Amino acid sequence: MKTKSKKFKEIETQDKLQLVAEWLDEKQAIDLIAIDVTGICPISEIVMVVSAKGIRHAQSLADNTLEKLSTGNIEYLGMEGYQTGDWILLDLNDIIIHIFQEDNRGFYNVEGLWSEGTKIELDINR
């Protein structure tokens, strides 16, 4: 009997979070925040929020992240908001990434929506 090979590499959520934080940091993402929403959010374990300097910067952050996910054969479910670049959402299944223009981030206050969660310290080189 043949066993079906897995399409994507299995990676622990914390390891994936660290990789994603490094990828965003290398493209100068602003004010990276990660919140553990396990047990609070029914669709994800971690919500990550970052700011971008402009539309092209936001798109560059998304492009770089998707390219690295693809290269690493790491699962990603979808993306929304890329064309406008005001608020780009990347769904990595266990991690949801929100990339905002700085002004929009304060307006939507995603961090406030998940204030019951626990902030995760990110190990990045800044």
Summary of the structure (lengths in Angstrom):
residues: 126
radius of gyration: 14.6
end to end distance: 50.8
largest distance: 56.0
contacts: 359
relative contact order: 0.23
helix: 33%
strand: 25%
